[in-house]
Amino acid sequence: MAHVASSASEAARARTATSAAASGRRGLFLLAALLVALPIALPNAYFYDVAIAVALNAIVCVGLNLLIGYAGQISLGHAGFFALGGYGSAILSGTHGWPAGLALLASSAAVGLLAFVVGRPTLRLKGHYLAMATLGLGIIISIVIATEDRVTGGPDGMPVPPLALLGWKIHGELAWYALTGAALLFTVWLALNLIESPVGRALRALHGSEVAAETLGIASAAYKLRVFVLSAVFAAAAGALTAHHAGFITPVQGSFMHSVGLVIMVVFGGMASIFGAVVGAAVLTTLPQVLTVLKDYEMMVFGAVLIVTMVFFPHGIVPTLARWWARRRA
Amino acid sequence: MSALRQPSPAASASEPGRAAVRDVACAHAPVLGVEGVSKSFGGVHAIEDVSFDVRPGTVHSIIGPNGAGKTTLLNMLAGIYVPDAGRIRLDGRDVAGLPTHRYAAAGIGRTFQNLQVFFNMTALENVMTGRHLHERCSMLSAMLRTPARARAEAACREVATRLLERVGLASHLAARADTMPYGALKRLEIARALAAEPRVLLLDEPAAGLNATEAREIETLIRELTADGTTVVLVEHNMRLVMEASDRIVVLDRGRLLADGTPAEIARDPQVIEAYLGAPQAKEAAHA
């Protein structure tokens, strides 16, 4: 009897050891294959631009999903971090002549520090105070960017120098595609590792039951703060890359509507799903490009997408499809 | 469900060990000291001036009629509520007022009457989360999955697997918590609390909603725990379980300490019988 039980548990043990980590690795491999194969299907520079925008938005969404989907905290100001990362890097490299790579790192770190300063008092409170605080912060950031025209160029925006990493100038669409694709893969890899670690479990635990997490010794406020700072740094780095790629940056990047758009990408793709964030970013970045005729109604389309998601697949598109696939195979 | 009914091999072996631990325990200072603790909610005195000591390696039960303040007291012992007055000493150190996670770090673990399982995880992940205090893990090493981190992760998985086997959930390792039956979830919470290796484990109605067989398995588990040196504070309505498993019992009534004694003393105490059955029946019950 005992023998049977133990051999059954050995089998179960082997299964669990593989399932979560292996499905993550499979997904990462699939994403890498897709990124390598995609240039075959991209006919011109315009399509590369869209693909690069998808990758950069996906980086923001993977970070944002760690915060929203895994830790259960909502931020309505991530476009602010995105824009600050871009402007910081633009000002340091353009106005002050820093090497662009260093400017990118410095502005991402500075945004992380800002997130820490704002998050520390807010995340000690229970409830949706982070959403309120980040909503306010995002609006303040976009107002400051638009009014400090001597530094930021005001509503007209400012030019951004091209990016060079370790003496290698990133030039042309293919180079940018390779860089942003690699950055996305790296981000996804980091996020997958984080989720399958004590830190990731602590985040999921405080989302599942904060009181139970605390009774296991998890300092919930500290973990919320860490993931908030991490997601802000991801957003800032993606924002800086976006600015250097476009060669120009405007305050629109930091608008409240952009923040909402990012949240919709996460919710549509699937909460607590790393690949969901990537798919959400891909679909909702491409959609406005495909439906250019509906340009004026972009926010309406986004709103409709959010409503349909909430009503028909509240878990998001990727988790819903994954569950459907698992049921079909069972 | 079949796993729940498997007899635990250690059940019979635990008895002599437990008696030995109890003898040693009497010589020790209390591991948990409750000194004049009070708590009120908006003028309602949920707990008033309650004091008792819990000796290491024993089972100390808290009983009382509904609304007596048992869960309030347990929430204070777990650091979820801060007492209005009084001290809670763990190994002599006053811990009252510390944040909840510091209570856990000081060695107090608990389960919940209304389940607080992490339903967004598998059974194994729930228990691995319980190892939190024993994991050293920076954000950076977690994200880069350093070789040391990967080894620690495998070791954590191993410990969690053994704990699930110990509570009879070997067949549920990979199951998502939200698909598991109630009795299994009760055990999952115990395994998760044990993963933290608490010196004092607070069990809030571990047998509630379980059938007689499952309740007996909980009793066996409690005996094994104390044999290993863990101290158990038990809040429970199942009187058979309380009387069988406890070394000492405190009785609460309307927030006050009514009695503190061995199961035999409590069973004879006329005040306790009155509190439970009401004054007129007390005499008959004493004879019964």
Chai-1 contact restraints between the chains, C-beta under 6 A:
chainA,res_idxA,chainB,res_idxB,connection_type,confidence,min_distance_angstrom,max_distance_angstrom,comment,restraint_id
A,S9,B,E165,contact,1.0,0.0,6.0,A-B,restraint_1
A,S9,B,A170,contact,1.0,0.0,6.0,A-B,restraint_2
A,A12,B,L173,contact,1.0,0.0,6.0,A-B,restraint_3
A,R13,B,T161,contact,1.0,0.0,6.0,A-B,restraint_4
A,R15,B,A174,contact,1.0,0.0,6.0,A-B,restraint_5
A,T16,B,L124,contact,1.0,0.0,6.0,A-B,restraint_6
A,T16,B,L173,contact,1.0,0.0,6.0,A-B,restraint_7
A,T16,B,A174,contact,1.0,0.0,6.0,A-B,restraint_8
A,L190,B,M143,contact,1.0,0.0,6.0,A-B,restraint_9
A,N193,B,M143,contact,1.0,0.0,6.0,A-B,restraint_10
A,N193,B,R145,contact,1.0,0.0,6.0,A-B,restraint_11
A,L194,B,A142,contact,1.0,0.0,6.0,A-B,restraint_12
A,L194,B,M143,contact,1.0,0.0,6.0,A-B,restraint_13
A,S197,B,C137,contact,1.0,0.0,6.0,A-B,restraint_14
A,S197,B,A142,contact,1.0,0.0,6.0,A-B,restraint_15
A,P198,B,H132,contact,1.0,0.0,6.0,A-B,restraint_16
A,P198,B,E135,contact,1.0,0.0,6.0,A-B,restraint_17
A,P198,B,C137,contact,1.0,0.0,6.0,A-B,restraint_18
A,V199,B,C137,contact,1.0,0.0,6.0,A-B,restraint_19
A,V199,B,M139,contact,1.0,0.0,6.0,A-B,restraint_20
A,V199,B,A142,contact,1.0,0.0,6.0,A-B,restraint_21
A,R201,B,T129,contact,1.0,0.0,6.0,A-B,restraint_22
A,R204,B,N120,contact,1.0,0.0,6.0,A-B,restraint_23
A,R204,B,M121,contact,1.0,0.0,6.0,A-B,restraint_24
A,A205,B,F118,contact,1.0,0.0,6.0,A-B,restraint_25
A,A205,B,T129,contact,1.0,0.0,6.0,A-B,restraint_26
A,G208,B,F118,contact,1.0,0.0,6.0,A-B,restraint_27
A,G208,B,F119,contact,1.0,0.0,6.0,A-B,restraint_28
A,G208,B,N120,contact,1.0,0.0,6.0,A-B,restraint_29
A,S209,B,Q116,contact,1.0,0.0,6.0,A-B,restraint_30
A,A212,B,Q116,contact,1.0,0.0,6.0,A-B,restraint_31
A,E214,B,T100,contact,1.0,0.0,6.0,A-B,restraint_32
A,E214,B,H101,contact,1.0,0.0,6.0,A-B,restraint_33
A,T215,B,A78,contact,1.0,0.0,6.0,A-B,restraint_34
A,T215,B,A104,contact,1.0,0.0,6.0,A-B,restraint_35
A,T215,B,R110,contact,1.0,0.0,6.0,A-B,restraint_36
A,L216,B,A104,contact,1.0,0.0,6.0,A-B,restraint_37
A,L216,B,G130,contact,1.0,0.0,6.0,A-B,restraint_38
A,L216,B,H132,contact,1.0,0.0,6.0,A-B,restraint_39
A,L216,B,A196,contact,1.0,0.0,6.0,A-B,restraint_40
A,G217,B,H101,contact,1.0,0.0,6.0,A-B,restraint_41
A,G217,B,A104,contact,1.0,0.0,6.0,A-B,restraint_42
A,G217,B,A105,contact,1.0,0.0,6.0,A-B,restraint_43
A,G217,B,H132,contact,1.0,0.0,6.0,A-B,restraint_44
A,G217,B,L133,contact,1.0,0.0,6.0,A-B,restraint_45
A,I218,B,H101,contact,1.0,0.0,6.0,A-B,restraint_46
A,I218,B,H132,contact,1.0,0.0,6.0,A-B,restraint_47
A,A219,B,H101,contact,1.0,0.0,6.0,A-B,restraint_48
A,R226,B,M139,contact,1.0,0.0,6.0,A-B,restraint_49
